[in-house]
């Protein structure tokens, strides 16, 4: 059993969080599942680590050690980034992490640069990417070859497509243009419900889920690939309500309405941790190769617990109100930032 620590300057965990969260943190350590045969030797480190679990079993050893990756070969990376939703911030943080580690980065955002969507975070912060030496382009992923104008890349990350029709043109172009490694941002939402949460890699997925078709196609086309399944991402620059929804009500001294009992479980992770995982995959492709990684915390949190953690972080009291969405004719998917799992 082993765990990889990031070689980048940013921490895998909250060493200096933007908000002081109480213990337990809103962001417990992420787990990164790698087969023991994949680990590369390097010097030991005491830096925070991912916990490694075997994908074939729910049993794992409590013992682990941490290794720090040595200086990696600098890569040319293309990030195909979605223009909306909770995943948009992933490409932004990944680009910044890569640039900070000395890699070359082009972030290709779906749509037009002058659209209203680009006035919102994280897109209105793209100057942070260009000022660090990164490139930004916009367009239709189906025309990726034309948009990047013949540029070559070592690695492509697709953080946009949710179905094969959308991602296939990017995969096919990447293969034909000599890209060595393909990474795909999938979703932890593709798992079938279980009585043993949280989900681990290898749990049964919904066969008809669009992300599943993409995962299979990527594995068929590329010999070096990795898939990442995040759930709820938090972090500055996110354009989808998550923790901000709770803070907004708490600081205004408004009740926090939570559908159901409030004991439903969910899982959150900071996007900075996910970007560290992605950077590790780029710098150690042989270790990440042909693996699916859950980008989630080891500990779940109840919906009530989420409200209480945010209140404690804000140093304010919180009033929680439970309600039955059907009884009052409210669509909880629109009124509340988390699925009612």
Secondary structure, 3 states (H helix, E strand, C coil): CCEEECCCCCCCCCCCCCCCCCCCCCCCCEECCCCHHHCCCCCECCCCCCECCCCCCCCCCCCCCEEECCCCCCCEEEEEECCCCCCHHHHHHHHHHHHHCCCEEEEEEECCCCCHHHHCCCHHHCHHHHCCCCEEEEECHHHHHHHCCCCCCCEEEEECCCCHHHHHHHHHHHHHCCCCEEEEECCHHHECCCCCCCCCCCCCECCCCHHHHHHHHHHHHCCCEEEEEECEEECCCCCCCCHHHHHHHHHCCCCEEEECCCCCEECEEEHHHHHHHHHHHHHCHHHHCCEEEEECECCCEEHHHHHHHHHHHHCCCCCEEEECCCCCCCCHHHHCCCCCC
